[in-house]
Amino acid sequence: MRIRPFTNDDAEETAQMIAKTLRISNSKDYPEQYIEFNIASHSADELIKAANERHMYVACDGERIIGTGGIAGYWGSLTESILLTIFVLPEYQGNGVGRKIIGALEKDEYFLRAKRIEIPSSLTAVEFYRKMGYDYKNGITEPEDGMMYRLEKFR
Ligand SMILES: CC(C)(COP(=O)(O)OP(=O)(O)OC[C@H]1O[C@@H](n2cnc3c(N)ncnc32)[C@H](O)[C@@H]1OP(=O)(O)O)[C@@H](O)C(=O)NCCC(=O)NCCS
């Protein structure tokens, strides 16, 4: 398994990987409508647009894309950044791929220049991110609108 920068040629396969992961892994925590909305907002076209504004990576098993993750400046800040679009295919979860994606993101210049890094976390992934050293933003342990936790790490 290796992690490399995303290119636009990866967009279609990455979008399909995210859609599968949302439908299988996240559907236990979210209604179908929310899952389908999220799939639409991670279409190939949307990923290409997103990649213009953030550094995106893909995790590959051979040629196959099995995970992804991205990092960007937080609303244009030079001292705060945000981790986004982190997914690992269900059949590859629990084997350290997510940890390796976080490792790659934490070597990225958007991470290294930041004093604070935020993650909008799904209900599904919150314990994973806590294991990666991210804590509840402002000590708020309840998800916003019951849908999303805000986590952060200081450097
Ligand atoms: C969250 C996700 C990216 C984690 O990827 P992963 O490859 O399964 O994670 P890893 O195997 O690298 O796990 C790293 C550590 O976190 C722990 N962990 C992972 N998911 C966990 C969970 N749901 N609950 C508790 N611990 C968890 C693992 O046990 C492991 O701990 P260890 O190193 O002590 O053994 C993956 O499960 C996923 O894609 N989930 C669905 C999509 C999603 O919600 N993404 C986040 C959007 S904000």
The ligand as an SDF file (V2000), in Angstrom:
LIG
                    3D

 48 50  0  0  0  0  0  0  0  0999 V2000
  -12.4700    6.3650    9.7730 C   0  0  0  0  0  0  0  0  0  0  0  0
  -11.6310    5.5790    8.7690 C   0  0  0  0  0  0  0  0  0  0  0  0
  -10.9950    6.5540    7.7680 C   0  0  0  0  0  0  0  0  0  0  0  0
  -10.5020    4.8730    9.5420 C   0  0  0  0  0  0  0  0  0  0  0  0
   -9.6880    4.1680    8.6180 O   0  0  0  0  0  0  0  0  0  0  0  0
   -9.0460    2.7540    8.9960 P   0  0  0  0  0  0  0  0  0  0  0  0
   -8.0980    2.3700    7.9360 O   0  0  0  0  0  0  0  0  0  0  0  0
  -10.1330    1.7870    9.3240 O   0  0  0  0  0  0  0  0  0  0  0  0
   -8.2680    3.0970   10.3540 O   0  0  0  0  0  0  0  0  0  0  0  0
   -6.9500    2.3840   10.9290 P   0  0  0  0  0  0  0  0  0  0  0  0
   -7.0410    0.9180   10.6850 O   0  0  0  0  0  0  0  0  0  0  0  0
   -5.7400    3.0780   10.4320 O   0  0  0  0  0  0  0  0  0  0  0  0
   -7.1370    2.6610   12.4800 O   0  0  0  0  0  0  0  0  0  0  0  0
   -6.1930    3.3840   13.2560 C   0  0  0  0  0  0  0  0  0  0  0  0
   -6.5610    3.2260   14.7070 C   0  0  0  0  0  0  0  0  0  0  0  0
   -7.8670    3.7880   14.9440 O   0  0  0  0  0  0  0  0  0  0  0  0
   -8.7180    2.8000   15.5000 C   0  0  0  0  0  0  0  0  0  0  0  0
  -10.0600    2.9640   14.9300 N   0  0  0  0  0  0  0  0  0  0  0  0
  -10.3850    3.0390   13.6230 C   0  0  0  0  0  0  0  0  0  0  0  0
  -11.7170    3.1920   13.4890 N   0  0  0  0  0  0  0  0  0  0  0  0
  -12.2200    3.1630   14.7420 C   0  0  0  0  0  0  0  0  0  0  0  0
  -13.5220    3.2620   15.2760 C   0  0  0  0  0  0  0  0  0  0  0  0
  -14.6010    3.4070   14.4760 N   0  0  0  0  0  0  0  0  0  0  0  0
  -13.6780    3.1950   16.6220 N   0  0  0  0  0  0  0  0  0  0  0  0
  -12.6190    3.0590   17.4420 C   0  0  0  0  0  0  0  0  0  0  0  0
  -11.3500    2.9650   16.9880 N   0  0  0  0  0  0  0  0  0  0  0  0
  -11.1530    3.0220   15.6590 C   0  0  0  0  0  0  0  0  0  0  0  0
   -8.1440    1.4780   15.0820 C   0  0  0  0  0  0  0  0  0  0  0  0
   -8.5130    0.4640   15.9900 O   0  0  0  0  0  0  0  0  0  0  0  0
   -6.6440    1.7660   15.1230 C   0  0  0  0  0  0  0  0  0  0  0  0
   -6.1760    1.6910   16.4510 O   0  0  0  0  0  0  0  0  0  0  0  0
   -4.7910    0.9370   16.7920 P   0  0  0  0  0  0  0  0  0  0  0  0
   -3.7550    1.5770   15.9330 O   0  0  0  0  0  0  0  0  0  0  0  0
   -4.6090    1.1630   18.2420 O   0  0  0  0  0  0  0  0  0  0  0  0
   -5.0160   -0.4860   16.4210 O   0  0  0  0  0  0  0  0  0  0  0  0
  -12.4800    4.5180    8.0420 C   0  0  0  0  0  0  0  0  0  0  0  0
  -13.0530    3.6660    9.0120 O   0  0  0  0  0  0  0  0  0  0  0  0
  -13.6010    5.0950    7.2020 C   0  0  0  0  0  0  0  0  0  0  0  0
  -13.3980    5.3660    6.0220 O   0  0  0  0  0  0  0  0  0  0  0  0
  -14.8090    5.2550    7.7780 N   0  0  0  0  0  0  0  0  0  0  0  0
  -15.9900    5.6510    7.0140 C   0  0  0  0  0  0  0  0  0  0  0  0
  -15.8450    7.0060    6.3560 C   0  0  0  0  0  0  0  0  0  0  0  0
  -15.7570    8.1470    7.3280 C   0  0  0  0  0  0  0  0  0  0  0  0
  -16.5910    8.3180    8.2080 O   0  0  0  0  0  0  0  0  0  0  0  0
  -14.7150    8.9590    7.1190 N   0  0  0  0  0  0  0  0  0  0  0  0
  -14.5030   10.1610    7.8680 C   0  0  0  0  0  0  0  0  0  0  0  0
  -15.2520   11.2960    7.2600 C   0  0  0  0  0  0  0  0  0  0  0  0
  -15.1080   12.7350    8.3160 S   0  0  0  0  0  0  0  0  0  0  0  0
  1  2  1  0
  2  3  1  0
  2  4  1  0
  2 36  1  0
  4  5  1  0
  5  6  1  0
  6  7  2  0
  6  8  1  0
  6  9  1  0
  9 10  1  0
 10 11  2  0
 10 12  1  0
 10 13  1  0
 13 14  1  0
 14 15  1  0
 15 16  1  0
 15 30  1  0
 16 17  1  0
 17 18  1  0
 17 28  1  0
 18 19  1  0
 18 27  1  0
 19 20  2  0
 20 21  1  0
 21 22  1  0
 21 27  2  0
 22 23  1  0
 22 24  2  0
 24 25  1  0
 25 26  2  0
 26 27  1  0
 28 29  1  0
 28 30  1  0
 30 31  1  0
 31 32  1  0
 32 33  2  0
 32 34  1  0
 32 35  1  0
 36 37  1  0
 36 38  1  0
 38 39  2  0
 38 40  1  0
 40 41  1  0
 41 42  1  0
 42 43  1  0
 43 44  2  0
 43 45  1  0
 45 46  1  0
 46 47  1  0
 47 48  1  0
M  END
$$$$
